Amino acid sequence: MKGIVVYDTSYGNTRKIAETIADTLKESGIEVDLFDVKNVKKLSGKDYDFFVLGSPTKFGTMSFTIKFFLGKVKSEEWLNKPFAAFDTENPENVEKSRIENKEWSAAEKIAEKLREKKMNQLLPVLKTLVLGQKGPLVEGEVDRTKDYARQLAAKLK
Ligand SMILES: Cc1cc2nc3c(=O)[nH]c(=O)nc-3n(C[C@H](O)[C@H](O)[C@H](O)COP(=O)(O)O)c2cc1C
């Protein structure tokens, strides 16, 4: 079992969440490659059993870099493979989504795209909270991420 965790980040918060997911999966005995999206040279679904993708929420959706990257993910290589999606966003964003009954989350948009590629969503998305644009992450979010990654590991095994 080998997976890849890919993330985008401007201020390091989404990287911290991605690292926490990768480290927790490794602690559960799962092999993981971790990449900043800017460093992914070539991605082949043939090399991996599952995919975890995360983005900061920008203007209610994924970053442009992640959107571009997703466009290069070949559905035939990833067909039926498990995935999970995560994001960082502001607490007000969660409230806005609730009031408007519309998703303004990067993770939800990523999950939608990967489902369209006929991948298999293992868990509901993980939305983690940051304060303002630069963060920091809200207290408790790293521990919540560890719990999420443990659930992911259990599903993968
Ligand atoms: C141009 C821009 C647009 C943003 N738009 C949103 C938004 O629509 N909703 C939201 O919750 N946060 C928004 N944010 C805050 C980002 O979510 C926050 O900067 C990001 O989660 C931090 O992650 P990073 O440290 O990995 O870059 C925006 C930030 C920037 C810079």
The ligand as an SDF file (V2000), in Angstrom:
LIG
                    3D

 31 33  0  0  0  0  0  0  0  0999 V2000
   -6.4110   35.6590   -2.3010 C   0  0  0  0  0  0  0  0  0  0  0  0
   -6.9890   34.9100   -1.1320 C   0  0  0  0  0  0  0  0  0  0  0  0
   -8.3280   34.5390   -1.1420 C   0  0  0  0  0  0  0  0  0  0  0  0
   -8.8640   33.8510   -0.0420 C   0  0  0  0  0  0  0  0  0  0  0  0
  -10.1760   33.4720   -0.0720 N   0  0  0  0  0  0  0  0  0  0  0  0
  -10.6780   32.7690    0.9740 C   0  0  0  0  0  0  0  0  0  0  0  0
  -12.0260   32.2990    0.9450 C   0  0  0  0  0  0  0  0  0  0  0  0
  -12.7750   32.5040    0.0000 O   0  0  0  0  0  0  0  0  0  0  0  0
  -12.4640   31.5880    2.0200 N   0  0  0  0  0  0  0  0  0  0  0  0
  -11.6650   31.3180    3.0980 C   0  0  0  0  0  0  0  0  0  0  0  0
  -12.1170   30.6670    4.0210 O   0  0  0  0  0  0  0  0  0  0  0  0
  -10.3940   31.7580    3.1410 N   0  0  0  0  0  0  0  0  0  0  0  0
   -9.8820   32.4520    2.1170 C   0  0  0  0  0  0  0  0  0  0  0  0
   -8.5910   32.8820    2.1580 N   0  0  0  0  0  0  0  0  0  0  0  0
   -7.7630   32.5350    3.3090 C   0  0  0  0  0  0  0  0  0  0  0  0
   -7.0010   31.2650    2.9830 C   0  0  0  0  0  0  0  0  0  0  0  0
   -7.8490   30.1700    3.1110 O   0  0  0  0  0  0  0  0  0  0  0  0
   -5.7690   31.1360    3.8810 C   0  0  0  0  0  0  0  0  0  0  0  0
   -4.8670   32.1370    3.4740 O   0  0  0  0  0  0  0  0  0  0  0  0
   -5.1430   29.7680    3.6940 C   0  0  0  0  0  0  0  0  0  0  0  0
   -5.9800   28.7720    4.2140 O   0  0  0  0  0  0  0  0  0  0  0  0
   -3.8140   29.6740    4.3720 C   0  0  0  0  0  0  0  0  0  0  0  0
   -3.2420   28.4670    3.9670 O   0  0  0  0  0  0  0  0  0  0  0  0
   -1.6960   28.4180    3.6240 P   0  0  0  0  0  0  0  0  0  0  0  0
   -0.9730   28.8820    4.8620 O   0  0  0  0  0  0  0  0  0  0  0  0
   -1.4190   26.9840    3.3480 O   0  0  0  0  0  0  0  0  0  0  0  0
   -1.4270   29.2890    2.4550 O   0  0  0  0  0  0  0  0  0  0  0  0
   -8.0420   33.5610    1.0770 C   0  0  0  0  0  0  0  0  0  0  0  0
   -6.6950   33.9410    1.0650 C   0  0  0  0  0  0  0  0  0  0  0  0
   -6.1680   34.6130   -0.0160 C   0  0  0  0  0  0  0  0  0  0  0  0
   -4.7070   34.9860    0.0150 C   0  0  0  0  0  0  0  0  0  0  0  0
  1  2  1  0
  2  3  1  0
  2 30  2  0
  3  4  2  0
  4  5  1  0
  4 28  1  0
  5  6  2  0
  6  7  1  0
  6 13  1  0
  7  8  2  0
  7  9  1  0
  9 10  1  0
 10 11  2  0
 10 12  1  0
 12 13  2  0
 13 14  1  0
 14 15  1  0
 14 28  1  0
 15 16  1  0
 16 17  1  0
 16 18  1  0
 18 19  1  0
 18 20  1  0
 20 21  1  0
 20 22  1  0
 22 23  1  0
 23 24  1  0
 24 25  2  0
 24 26  1  0
 24 27  1  0
 28 29  2  0
 29 30  1  0
 30 31  1  0
M  END
$$$$
